[in-house]
Amino acid sequence: MSPGLSLPVLSGQLAKELKQQDCLQYAAFCNLAMARCEQTLFNAPGEALALTDAARLFLSSEKENRALQAPGFDEHLQAALNCYSFATKVYIEMNQPVMAASLCLELGNALKEMNRPGEAIVHYQRAAELQTQTPIEALLSMGEMATCKILTRDYDGALSVFTEMQLICQEKGLQLPGSITPVGAFLDIVAKCEISRVLLLMLLEPPPQKLLPEHAQTLERYAWESFDPHSQLTFLPENVFLLLQSVVMACQEKDTESLKSLQTELWPFLTAEQNHLLHLVVQERITPSGQGI
């Protein structure tokens, strides 16, 4: 050992050299050694940082292996998951939930990019739980969770998440005096949830006896006789509300041609995810095989 250099410093220098040489997994092991040293020295910030660096290096190594189509057993991915988990735990013990949540989001995003949305869900959920003091951030994490459920065809699960998000917006969203409508970012989120929920209900078509009260209440807003242009309960622009109302009626009447025409009209007002859901709704009406669900 060089005089005057501690083991964590030496491990850090070696990790940098190995990273420069593209030996990512070995650089990660050096960062793990650093984390253990920092833990022994009761230096929690240093331990969390070393664990995070190790996690990212293991993840990069896993991505390299996948790009090269090298055979393996996801051992680097598993190592990355463990490191992220330990780093998150350290940040929680340090009472830094924002840092812990950011790592959960980072891991969730990485898993989704690696076409593992089912595995990403739990990390987005953990992020949302850690973001209770920042509701907008928590809602965005829940939105990612709902997206992953849609990608895994868990449409019922996605509907539950969007419903919970809408309730949070109405509870915590800043409201104008004399109004129950959230404002700002909360209104944008609640409007997105409203559209996605209606489309998911059209896709799932739950029988009346299994329709939850909050879902029945939503569908009631889209009945022709209940339309009130001055109502603030829909959270949507009037033109989008009317088009969505027409989609609900076309689905109930099994009018496939009208539904296809409405799909074209609604397309520019929807997100890519919502257009995907609407496409599934149309496909299920054209070929009602149940395969889309």
N, C-alpha and C positions, 0 to 999 in steps of 0.2 A: 504494500500500500504506500502511495506517495505521502511524504510527510506533510501534515497539516490539512490533508483532505479526508473528510468523513466518508463513511460508507454510502450514505445517500447521495453525496456529490459525485462520487466515483460511479455509482449506478446510473446517475443521470447522464454523465458524460458518455458512458458506454452505450446507453440507450440512444443518445443522439447519433453516435457514430454508426450504430447498427441500422438506425432508421435511414441515414444517408446512403447506406449500402443496400437499402431495400430489403433488409432482413427484419421484416415487421414483427413477426411473432417473437423473435429473440429480443427485440427492443421492448416488446410488451412485457416479457418476463423480467427484464431489468427494471421496468416501472413497477412491477409487482414487488420486487425486492425493495425498491425505494419506499413503497407504501408500508411494507412491514417495518422498515426502519423508522419511518415517521410515526407509526403507531406505537412503537417502543418508546419513542421520545415524547409521546402524548401531544404530537403536533397534528391535530385533526385536519386543519386546512391543507397541510402538505400531504397527508394521507389521501384525502379526497381527490386532490389534484392528480396525484400519481395513479390512483385507481382509474380516474377518468381517462388519463392518457393511455393506460394499459388497455382499457375497454375499446378506445377508438383504434388503437393499433391492431388489436385482435380482429376487430370488425373490418378494417381495411385489408387485413390478410385474408379473411374469409371472402371478401369481394374479389380479390385478386385470383384466388383459387377458382371461384365461380366463373370469372371471365376467361380463365384458361381451361375451364371445364375439367379441372383436375379432380380425380376421385377422392372422396373423403367422407367423414362421418359428422360433419358440422362441428368438429371439435373446437375450431377457432371461434365460431359463433357462440358455442356454449360458454367458452371462456369469457367472451365479451359480455354475455348476459350476466354471468356471475360478477364480473368487475363493475358493471353498471349498477347491479343490485347492491353491492357493498358500498359503492360511492354514494348512492342515494341514501342508504342507511346512515352513513357518516354525516351527510348534510342535514338529515332529519334530527340526529342527535345534537348537532350544532345549532338547531332551531333556525335553519335556513330552508324553509319549504319551497321558496321560489327556485333556488338552485337545484333542489331535489326534483322538482317538477320539470325543470328544463332538461334534465338527464332522461327522465321518463319519456318526454316528448321526442328527444333526439333518438332514443332507442326505438320508439314506436314508428317514427318516420323511416328509420333505416330498415326495419322489418317490412314495412309497407312497400318500400322501394325494391326490396328483395322478393316481392311477391309472396309475402307471408302475412297477409292482413289479419288472419285469424289469431296469430300470435301477437300482433301489434295491439289488439283491442285492450288487453289487460294493462298495458303500459299507458295508453291514452286515458284509461279509466283511473289509474293511479295518479296521473298528472292532474286530472280534474279534481280528484279528492284533495290533492295538496294545494290547489288554487282557490280554496274557499274564500280567501280574503280578496281575491281578484276575480269577480264573477265573469267578466268578459273573457278573460283568459281561460277560465274553467269551461265556459260555453264553447269556445273554439276547440278545446281538447275533446269535449263531448261530440262536437261535430265530426271530428276525425274518427271517433269511435263509431258513430253512426255510418260513416262512409265505409269503414272496414266491415261492418255487419252487412251492408249492401253488397260489397264485393264477395262476401262469403255466402250470399243468398239467405242470410238470416233477416228476412224482411220484417218479421214480427218483432225481432230484437231492435232493429233500426227504428221502427215505429215507436217503440217504448222510449228509446233515447230521445227522439225528436219531441215526443210529448213532454218528457221531463224537462227538456231544454226550454220549451215554450212556457211551462209553468214557472221556471226560474226567472225567465225574462219578465213575466208579469208580476212576480213577487219582488224582484230586486231592481228592475229597470226603473229609471227615473221617469216620473209621470208628470204631465201638465196638470195644473189645478182643474178639478172637475172632470178629469178624463181617466180612463183605465188603460189607455194606450201607452206603451213604453215609447221613449224617444231615443234618437241617436242610434248608436250601434245596436242597442237592445231591440229597436224596432226592425232593423235590417235582419237580425237573427230570427226574431219571432216570425217575420214574414217568410223567410226561407223555410222555417220549420213548418209553417202552415201549409205551404205548397207541397212540401215533401210528404207530410202526413196525409193529405188528401189523396195524393197519387199512390201512396202505399196502401191506403184503405181500399182504393179502387183495384189495386193489384191483388190484395189478399182476399177481398170480398168476404169478410167474416159474416156468418149468419147472424140474424137479429138477436138470437138468444145468447150469442157469444160476444156481442158488441159491447165493449166497455162504455160506461156513461160518458166519459170525456171524449170518446171517439164518436158516439152517437150525437153528442152536442155539436161537434165539429161538422158532421155531415148535415145536420139540421140547418146550419147556416147557409148551405148551398142548395136548399130546396127553393124552387121558384117562388112559392108563396111567402117565403120569409125574407126575401131580398129587400133591404132598406138602403138606398144609396147614401144616406147620411149616417149609417151605423159605423161605429169605429171598432166593431168586434172582429172584423175580418183581417185587419192589419195589412190589407193589400190595396194597390191602386185599383180603381173601379174597373178598368178594362181587363186587368188580369183576373180579378174576381169573377167577372161575367164569363170570361173564357173558361175558367176552372169550373164554374157552375155548370156550364154547358157540357164539359167533359163528364161531370158527375151524372148529369141527366142522360147523356149518350150511353154511358156504361150501364145505367139502370134500365134503359130501353133497349140495350144490346144493339145500338145503331152504329155499326162498324164504319160505315162510310162517313158519317158525321164526325166520328172520332178521328179518322185519318185526316179530315179537313181541319179539325181543331188542333191536331198535332202540329200541322204546318203553321197555323196562326200563333200558337203558344211558343213555338221554338225559340224565337229571339228573346223572349222574356224569362226563359228558364236557364239554370246552370247546366253544365254538362251532365252532372249527376241526376238532376231532375229530368232532363231530356231522356236519359237512359231509362229512368223509371217509367216515363210516359210511353217510351218505345215498348217496354215490357207489357204495359197495360194494353196497348194496341195489339201486340202480338198474341196476347192471351185471348183477345176477343176474336182474332182472325183464326187462330188454331188453338182452341181451348183444351190443350192437353195437360195443363198444369205443370209443364216442364219449366216454365219461366219462374215458377214459384217453388 
